[in-house]
Amino acid sequence: MRRRVCVLSPCVTDEGKVMAEVVYEVGRRGDVFPPKLLCERLAAARSFSSVKCSVKLGIACFGFGGKRVLVNKSGKIIVRKAGSSAEAVSAADYVARLLLSRGILKV
C-alpha cells in the first residue's frame, strides 16, 4: 500500500488547526475501502464517535481524537481539526492501519 499526501492546509473553520488529504493506493483496481464493508465495520466500532456512513456515496465520516475524519471508498482519507500537519498525516495513517486490521482496507 502506498501513501500520497495530496493537501496540507489550514482549516477554514477552525483557526490554528490543520487539514490533510491523504490518498492510499493499492496495486489493483476497484474500491480501496469497499463501501458496504466500511459502513458495517465502522457502525460496530467503538474507537470512533458520531459515525455517519453512506454505502451509496461510498463515504464515511466520524470523530476521532478531537479530529473529524472522512474516508472515501477510493482510498482518500481527509483529517480536519488537527493541531499540526504531522498530527493530521499521523491520524490518517492510524485510521488506515485500523481499517486494514479490521479487514476493511483491501490490499
Rosetta silent file (secondary structure, phi, psi, omega in degrees, C-alpha in Angstrom):
SEQUENCE: MRRRVCVLSPCVTDEGKVMAEVVYEVGRRGDVFPPKLLCERLAAARSFSSVKCSVKLGIACFGFGGKRVLVNKSGKIIVRKAGSSAEAVSAADYVARLLLSRGILKV
SCORE:     score description
SCORE:     0.000 S_00000001
   1 L     0.000  130.433  177.810    0.000    0.000    0.000 S_00000001
   2 E  -106.559  150.068  179.706    1.357    3.399   -0.981 S_00000001
   3 E  -120.984  137.236  177.929    0.501    6.695    0.640 S_00000001
   4 E  -131.759  118.591  177.046    0.410   10.067   -1.080 S_00000001
   5 E   -83.555  115.180 -174.767   -0.147   13.298    0.877 S_00000001
   6 E   -94.376  -40.934 -175.043   -2.115   15.497   -1.529 S_00000001
   7 E  -139.314  133.035  168.381   -3.133   18.528    0.517 S_00000001
   8 E  -130.115  119.017 -178.416   -1.947   20.122    3.746 S_00000001
   9 E  -152.596  161.712  176.104   -3.695   23.378    4.574 S_00000001
  10 E   -66.186  145.801  175.417   -5.086   25.424    7.447 S_00000001
  11 L   -67.026  137.471  179.115   -8.657   24.560    8.444 S_00000001
  12 L   -72.445  -37.864 -173.511  -11.126   27.086    7.105 S_00000001
  13 L   -92.594  -19.307 -176.281  -13.480   26.769   10.074 S_00000001
  14 L  -126.280  104.947 -179.154  -11.003   26.325   12.935 S_00000001
  15 L   -61.302  135.616  179.191   -8.227   28.857   13.339 S_00000001
  16 L    83.975    0.145  178.712   -4.886   27.304   14.266 S_00000001
  17 L  -107.822  164.368 -174.494   -5.930   23.832   13.066 S_00000001
  18 E  -125.595  150.082  176.100   -4.777   21.885   10.008 S_00000001
  19 E  -120.150  139.290  176.516   -6.459   19.733    7.369 S_00000001
  20 E  -129.799  141.130  173.782   -4.741   16.917    5.467 S_00000001
  21 E  -117.465  116.986 -176.246   -5.873   14.916    2.468 S_00000001
  22 E  -122.924  131.495 -179.643   -4.029   11.612    2.160 S_00000001
  23 E  -110.155  129.170  176.874   -4.605    9.053   -0.586 S_00000001
  24 E  -104.895  129.186 -176.996   -3.819    5.371   -0.050 S_00000001
  25 E  -119.537  141.872  176.174   -3.239    3.345   -3.197 S_00000001
  26 L  -119.651  162.883 -175.269   -3.157   -0.382   -3.702 S_00000001
  27 L   -83.980   41.040  177.327   -1.869   -2.329   -6.679 S_00000001
  28 L  -153.445  166.969  178.905   -5.269   -3.274   -8.070 S_00000001
  29 L   -85.571  162.946  177.089   -8.415   -1.709   -9.490 S_00000001
  30 L   103.903 -177.660 -177.948  -11.590   -1.127   -7.558 S_00000001
  31 L   -69.154  132.792  174.376  -12.512    0.368   -4.224 S_00000001
  32 L   -73.151  -40.585  176.698   -9.740    0.585   -1.651 S_00000001
  33 L  -116.519   95.965 -179.864  -12.404    0.752    1.062 S_00000001
  34 L   -57.037  122.369 -171.528  -15.450   -1.312   -0.064 S_00000001
  35 H   -55.594  -45.434 -177.935  -18.435    0.865    0.981 S_00000001
  36 H   -62.664  -47.049  179.596  -20.693   -1.847    2.400 S_00000001
  37 H   -65.491  -42.095  178.037  -17.920   -3.369    4.496 S_00000001
  38 H   -56.955  -49.659 -178.320  -16.673    0.080    5.549 S_00000001
  39 H   -66.075  -41.900  179.491  -20.114    1.118    6.816 S_00000001
  40 H   -61.672  -47.982 -176.182  -20.792   -2.199    8.574 S_00000001
  41 H   -71.245  -37.526  179.602  -17.467   -2.258   10.425 S_00000001
  42 H   -68.670  -34.556  178.282  -17.498    1.430   11.355 S_00000001
  43 H   -62.620  -31.139 -179.108  -21.037    1.126   12.743 S_00000001
  44 H   -90.344  -11.156 -176.002  -19.761   -1.566   15.118 S_00000001
  45 L   -74.754  139.191  176.480  -16.525    0.256   16.015 S_00000001
  46 L  -101.087   -4.984 -178.221  -16.179    1.831   19.438 S_00000001
  47 L   -74.403  -20.317 -173.643  -12.976    3.682   18.515 S_00000001
  48 L  -119.314  153.838  178.496  -14.850    6.422   16.674 S_00000001
  49 E  -113.702  157.630  175.715  -17.634    8.839   17.601 S_00000001
  50 E    48.741   51.976 -178.386  -20.564   10.218   15.596 S_00000001
  51 E   -74.022  127.680  172.714  -20.150    7.740   12.733 S_00000001
  52 E  -127.361  135.747 -174.935  -22.095    8.614    9.586 S_00000001
  53 E  -147.048  142.777  176.647  -21.782    6.429    6.523 S_00000001
  54 E  -128.754  113.277  176.906  -23.323    6.145    3.060 S_00000001
  55 L   -64.951  -41.217 -177.715  -22.896    2.932    1.085 S_00000001
  56 L   -61.054  -44.359 -179.747  -24.425    4.630   -1.954 S_00000001
  57 L   -84.205  -20.221 -179.941  -21.950    7.544   -1.890 S_00000001
  58 L    73.952   34.820  179.236  -19.052    5.403   -0.658 S_00000001
  59 E  -134.257  153.626  175.223  -18.056    7.738    2.165 S_00000001
  60 E  -135.789  146.223  179.241  -17.858    7.629    5.940 S_00000001
  61 E  -135.397  137.450 -178.968  -17.390   10.466    8.402 S_00000001
  62 E  -160.005  165.101  175.880  -16.583   10.162   12.099 S_00000001
  63 E   -94.235  145.558 -179.335  -14.889   11.768   15.070 S_00000001
  64 E  -156.272  114.385  176.646  -11.538   10.529   16.284 S_00000001
  65 L    55.937   38.854 -179.481   -9.314   12.051   18.969 S_00000001
  66 L    80.484    1.110  178.945  -10.873   15.504   18.642 S_00000001
  67 E  -108.604  161.530  174.828  -10.474   15.429   14.865 S_00000001
  68 E  -108.872  128.882 -175.258  -13.050   14.957   12.113 S_00000001
  69 E  -121.977  134.651  174.880  -12.202   12.197    9.612 S_00000001
  70 E  -120.122  129.042  178.847  -13.748   11.498    6.211 S_00000001
  71 E  -116.568  128.168  179.034  -12.973    8.221    4.416 S_00000001
  72 E  -107.421  145.560 -178.082  -13.763    7.807    0.723 S_00000001
  73 L   -58.397  -24.025 -177.964  -14.060    4.416   -0.978 S_00000001
  74 L   -74.026  -10.433  179.595  -11.358    5.462   -3.465 S_00000001
  75 L   112.281    0.735 -179.636   -8.727    5.456   -0.707 S_00000001
  76 E   -85.102  131.531  173.552   -8.804    9.119    0.253 S_00000001
  77 E  -122.071  125.002  178.503   -8.745    9.984    3.964 S_00000001
  78 E  -111.915  127.461  178.909   -9.286   13.605    4.983 S_00000001
  79 E  -114.943  124.627  178.485   -8.434   14.662    8.528 S_00000001
  80 E  -115.478  157.902  175.539   -9.709   18.014    9.803 S_00000001
  81 E    69.301   28.917  176.181   -9.081   19.914   13.047 S_00000001
  82 E   -83.977  153.966 -179.038   -5.582   18.514   13.644 S_00000001
  83 L   -75.029  -25.061 -179.929   -3.084   20.505   15.668 S_00000001
  84 L  -153.886  167.645  177.168   -0.286   20.205   13.084 S_00000001
  85 H   -60.714  -44.706 -179.772    0.460   18.764    9.645 S_00000001
  86 H   -61.654  -40.678  178.929    2.349   15.861   11.207 S_00000001
  87 H   -64.869  -39.661 -179.838   -0.575   15.123   13.537 S_00000001
  88 H   -64.725  -46.402  179.938   -3.036   15.163   10.615 S_00000001
  89 H   -67.311  -39.519  177.793   -0.965   12.752    8.498 S_00000001
  90 H   -62.045  -40.632  178.438   -0.311   10.544   11.530 S_00000001
  91 H   -65.254  -40.829  177.402   -4.049   10.368   12.249 S_00000001
  92 H   -62.640  -43.163  177.678   -4.758    9.388    8.622 S_00000001
  93 H   -61.670  -42.179  179.812   -2.102    6.663    8.831 S_00000001
  94 H   -62.274  -45.234  179.738   -3.581    5.392   12.097 S_00000001
  95 H   -62.494  -43.760  179.196   -7.083    5.227   10.609 S_00000001
  96 H   -61.242  -43.559  178.351   -5.776    3.390    7.509 S_00000001
  97 H   -64.186  -39.200  179.205   -3.917    0.848    9.700 S_00000001
  98 H   -65.116  -42.245  178.105   -7.024    0.372   11.843 S_00000001
  99 H   -65.204  -37.580  176.309   -9.179   -0.211    8.762 S_00000001
 100 H   -62.863  -44.484 -178.256   -6.601   -2.686    7.463 S_00000001
 101 H   -67.072  -24.302  178.817   -6.596   -4.583   10.772 S_00000001
 102 L   -93.550    7.457  176.104  -10.396   -4.816   10.668 S_00000001
 103 L    77.687   16.703 -178.576  -10.336   -6.244    7.170 S_00000001
 104 L   -89.735  -40.894  179.958  -11.811   -3.126    5.548 S_00000001
 105 L   -78.638  123.334 -178.699   -8.781   -1.969    3.588 S_00000001
 106 L   -99.638  110.440  179.711   -8.216   -4.292    0.664 S_00000001
 107 L  -102.146    0.000    0.000   -4.554   -4.620   -0.271 S_00000001
